[in-house]
């Protein structure tokens, strides 16, 4: 629920109110503005009589939150959350570009690609060390060695690393080598994994499942935040529809909808949505225009020889063209890239 306090409220009365709420087992989140003071009260309020709070002279209004997600909710925190990853700000007026290969294939391969994307404006290096593949016979990634390669190259070019974690077994390795832990679409509702990630402080990039609703997606973020990790970045990567011309259907309406419902930053993955490199630029520019806080794009210097997803990977030259246009679109909508 939301408790709005009067502008003229006595501080002692406010303190008594907060102590009362905490004694009931609620967690308090504070939100200040120029003309208001609001407290988000998180916990089981189903049997709590919210009218009782009007007995406190400092209380102006009490509103019960109807949505099942609480900490994720913009009603609890009205201002945008900005995630700091080694000085790179994700959220607010920033458009952060994460780029790199779908899969780590070798030290040389990651080095070549990182050098290219860094010089063109990408600030975070993406790469898959553990690959969830539909076929058990497809390339499954280099595992821990892949993470070590990403860390080495990331340090060389001063780029934070984002990579996908598939299970709780490798959490310690990811905390050691990775700056943003990605939860893929297939694991969005792996609640055991989400609970463990909630115990960390490492930022989490949470992808939407390809058949999940926005509410289910936000509830998965709630799992992480309820465990104590507030550093959650939402990532739309396309949903499964009846349309066969693209790998998935990019739901751009997600951006304004989620920003209305939640304070968390929203990143778009046009590569997995399209499945085709020649669609990535258009989807990227549309996403920035729609208010996205970032992009995560697959880039490969030799996509024809890529171990996975070469068809949706941009060559460096095409990525450079995209970045030039992305900067112009970001500027037009009042953002920085």
C-alpha positions in Angstrom: 0.0 0.0 0.0 0.9 3.7 -0.4 0.9 6.0 2.5 1.0 9.7 1.6 2.1 12.0 4.5 1.0 15.7 4.8 3.5 18.3 3.8 3.1 20.0 7.2 3.5 16.7 9.1 5.3 16.7 12.4 8.5 14.6 12.2 7.8 12.9 15.5 4.3 11.8 14.3 5.9 10.5 11.1 8.4 8.5 13.1 5.6 7.0 15.2 3.7 6.0 12.1 6.7 4.3 10.6 7.5 2.5 13.8 3.9 1.3 13.9 4.1 -0.1 10.4 7.4 -1.8 11.0 6.0 -3.4 14.2 3.3 -5.0 11.9 6.1 -6.6 9.9 6.0 -4.3 6.9 8.9 -3.1 4.9 9.0 0.7 4.2 10.2 2.4 1.0 10.5 6.2 1.0 9.9 8.4 -2.0 10.3 12.2 -1.7 9.4 15.0 -4.1 9.2 18.8 -4.0 5.7 18.7 -2.8 5.1 15.3 -1.4 6.4 12.5 0.8 5.2 9.0 0.1 5.9 5.7 1.8 5.6 2.4 0.0 4.5 -0.3 2.5 5.5 -3.8 1.4 4.1 -7.0 3.0 0.9 -8.9 3.4 -1.6 -6.1 3.7 -4.6 -8.3 2.8 -5.9 -8.5 6.4 -4.7 -5.1 7.5 -7.3 -2.4 8.0 -5.8 0.6 6.1 -8.4 2.9 7.6 -6.7 2.5 10.9 -3.7 4.6 9.6 -5.9 7.7 9.4 -5.7 7.8 13.2 -2.2 9.2 12.7 -2.5 13.0 12.3 0.3 13.0 9.7 -1.5 10.7 7.2 -3.1 12.4 4.3 -4.1 9.4 2.1 -3.7 5.6 2.0 -4.0 3.6 -1.2 -3.9 -0.2 -1.4 -1.9 -1.4 -4.4 -3.9 -3.8 -6.5 -1.1 -5.2 -8.6 0.7 -8.4 -7.2 4.1 -6.8 -7.8 5.0 -4.4 -5.1 8.7 -3.5 -5.1 8.8 -3.3 -8.9 5.8 -1.0 -8.8 6.1 2.6 -9.9 3.5 3.5 -7.2 6.1 2.5 -4.6 9.0 4.4 -6.3 7.9 7.2 -8.7 11.3 8.1 -10.0 13.2 5.9 -12.5 15.7 3.4 -11.2 19.2 3.9 -12.6 21.6 0.9 -12.4 25.2 1.8 -12.0 27.5 -0.8 -13.6 31.1 0.3 -13.1 30.2 3.9 -13.8 27.9 3.2 -16.7 24.3 4.4 -15.9 21.5 2.2 -17.2 18.1 4.1 -17.0 17.0 7.7 -16.9 18.0 9.6 -19.9 20.7 7.2 -21.0 20.6 4.7 -23.9 23.3 2.0 -23.2 24.4 -0.3 -25.9 25.6 -3.8 -25.1 27.2 -5.6 -28.0 29.3 -8.6 -28.8 29.1 -12.2 -30.1 26.2 -14.6 -29.4 28.8 -17.2 -28.3 32.3 -16.9 -27.0 34.3 -19.0 -29.5 37.9 -18.0 -28.8 40.0 -15.4 -27.1 41.0 -13.9 -30.5 37.3 -13.8 -31.7 36.1 -11.9 -28.6 39.1 -9.6 -28.8 38.4 -8.6 -32.4 34.7 -8.0 -31.8 35.2 -6.1 -28.5 37.7 -3.8 -30.2 35.3 -3.0 -33.0 32.2 -2.4 -30.9 34.0 -0.4 -28.3 35.4 1.9 -31.0 31.9 2.4 -32.3 30.2 3.4 -29.0 29.2 0.2 -27.3 30.0 0.4 -23.6 29.1 -3.1 -22.3 30.4 -6.4 -23.8 27.9 -9.2 -24.3 28.8 -12.8 -24.9 27.5 -16.3 -24.2 29.7 -18.7 -22.3 26.8 -21.1 -21.5 24.3 -21.5 -24.3 20.8 -22.8 -23.8 20.1 -24.5 -27.2 16.9 -26.2 -28.4 18.9 -29.1 -29.8 21.3 -31.1 -27.5 23.6 -31.5 -30.4 24.1 -27.7 -31.0 27.1 -25.8 -29.6 26.6 -25.4 -25.9 29.2 -22.8 -25.2 32.7 -22.8 -23.7 31.5 -22.7 -20.1 33.9 -21.3 -17.4 36.7 -20.8 -19.9 34.3 -18.6 -21.9 33.7 -16.5 -18.8 37.4 -16.1 -18.2 37.9 -15.0 -21.8 35.1 -12.4 -21.4 36.7 -11.1 -18.2 40.1 -10.8 -19.8 38.9 -8.9 -22.8 36.5 -6.8 -20.8 39.3 -5.7 -18.6 41.5 -5.0 -21.7 38.9 -2.6 -23.2 37.4 -1.4 -19.9 34.0 -2.8 -20.7 31.7 -4.4 -18.1 30.5 -8.0 -19.1 27.0 -9.3 -19.4 26.5 -13.1 -19.9 23.7 -15.6 -19.4 23.5 -17.8 -16.3 21.5 -21.0 -16.7 21.6 -22.6 -13.2 22.4 -22.1 -9.6 25.5 -24.3 -9.9 27.6 -21.6 -11.6 26.5 -18.5 -9.6 29.9 -18.1 -7.8 31.7 -18.2 -11.1 29.4 -15.5 -12.5 29.8 -13.3 -9.5 33.6 -13.6 -10.0 33.8 -12.9 -13.8 30.6 -11.1 -14.8 29.3 -7.6 -14.1 25.7 -8.2 -15.2 24.1 -11.6 -14.9 21.6 -12.3 -17.7 18.6 -14.5 -17.0 17.4 -15.9 -20.3 13.8 -16.3 -21.6 13.8 -20.0 -20.7 14.7 -19.3 -17.1 12.4 -16.3 -16.5 10.2 -18.4 -14.2 13.0 -20.5 -12.7 12.0 -19.3 -9.3 14.7 -21.2 -7.4 17.3 -19.4 -9.6 15.6 -16.0 -9.1 15.6 -16.5 -5.3 19.3 -17.1 -5.3 20.0 -14.1 -7.5 18.0 -12.0 -5.0 20.7 -12.7 -2.5 23.3 -11.0 -4.6 24.1 -7.3 -5.3 25.2 -8.0 -8.9 22.9 -6.4 -11.5 20.5 -8.8 -13.2 19.3 -8.5 -16.8 16.0 -10.3 -16.8 14.7 -11.3 -20.2 11.0 -11.8 -20.8 9.9 -15.3 -21.6 8.7 -15.8 -25.1 5.2 -16.8 -24.0 4.9 -14.8 -20.8 2.7 -11.8 -20.0 4.1 -8.5 -18.8 2.7 -9.2 -15.3 4.4 -12.6 -15.1 7.6 -10.9 -16.2 7.3 -8.2 -13.5 6.5 -10.9 -10.9 9.8 -12.6 -11.8 11.6 -9.3 -11.2 9.7 -9.1 -7.9 11.2 -12.5 -6.9 14.7 -11.0 -7.3 13.9 -7.7 -5.6 12.1 -9.4 -2.7 15.3 -11.2 -1.9 17.1 -7.9 -1.5 18.7 -7.3 -4.9 17.2 -4.1 -6.3 19.6 -4.0 -9.3 17.2 -5.4 -11.9 17.1 -4.5 -15.6 14.2 -5.8 -17.7 14.9 -7.0 -21.2 12.3 -7.5 -24.0 13.5 -10.0 -26.6 10.4 -10.7 -28.5 7.5 -13.1 -27.9 6.2 -16.1 -29.7 3.2 -15.4 -32.0 1.7 -16.9 -35.2 4.0 -14.9 -37.4 6.7 -17.0 -39.1 8.6 -14.2 -40.9 10.6 -13.3 -37.8 12.2 -15.5 -35.1 10.0 -13.7 -32.6 7.7 -10.7 -32.6 9.2 -7.7 -30.9 6.7 -6.2 -28.5 7.7 -2.5 -28.6 4.5 -1.7 -26.7 6.3 -3.3 -23.7 8.4 -0.1 -23.3 5.7 2.5 -22.5 3.6 -0.1 -20.7 6.3 -1.3 -18.4 7.5 2.2 -17.7 4.0 3.1 -16.6 3.8 0.1 -14.3 7.4 0.0 -13.1 10.4 2.1 -12.3 12.9 -0.4 -13.6 15.0 0.2 -16.8 14.0 -1.5 -20.0 16.5 -2.9 -22.5 15.6 -4.3 -25.9 17.2 -7.3 -27.7 16.4 -6.7 -31.4 18.7 -9.6 -32.5 16.7 -12.4 -30.9 13.4 -10.7 -31.8 14.3 -10.5 -35.5 16.4 -13.5 -36.0 17.6 -11.7 -39.2 20.5 -9.2 -39.3 18.8 -6.9 -41.8 15.9 -6.2 -39.4 18.0 -5.3 -36.4 18.7 -1.7 -37.3 15.0 -0.8 -37.8 13.9 -2.5 -34.6 16.8 -0.8 -32.7 15.8 2.7 -33.8 12.1 2.1 -33.2 13.0 0.9 -29.7 15.0 4.0 -28.9 12.2 6.2 -30.2 9.8 4.2 -28.0 11.8 5.1 -24.8 14.1 2.1 -24.4 17.0 2.5 -21.9 19.3 0.3 -23.9 20.0 -2.2 -26.6 21.7 -5.6 -26.5 22.9 -6.5 -30.0 24.8 -9.4 -31.4 27.9 -8.5 -33.5 30.3 -10.9 -35.2 33.2 -10.1 -37.6 32.5 -13.4 -39.5 28.9 -14.2 -39.0 29.0 -16.8 -41.8 31.4 -18.9 -39.5 29.7 -18.1 -36.2 29.1 -21.1 -33.9 25.6 -19.8 -33.2 23.1 -17.3 -34.4 25.2 -15.9 -37.3 22.0 -15.0 -39.2 21.0 -12.4 -36.7 24.5 -11.0 -36.0 25.6 -7.6 -37.5 29.0 -7.2 -39.1 31.0 -4.4 -37.5 30.4 -2.1 -40.5 26.7 -2.4 -40.2 26.9 -2.0 -36.4 28.7 1.3 -37.0 26.0 2.5 -39.3 23.4 1.6 -36.7 25.2 3.5 -33.9 25.4 6.7 -36.0 21.6 6.6 -36.6 20.9 5.5 -33.0 22.7 8.6 -31.7 20.5 10.8 -33.8 17.3 9.1 -32.7 18.3 9.2 -29.1 19.0 12.9 -29.3 15.6 13.5 -30.9 13.8 12.0 -28.0 15.9 13.7 -25.3 18.3 10.8 -24.5 22.0 10.3 -24.6 23.9 7.4 -26.2 
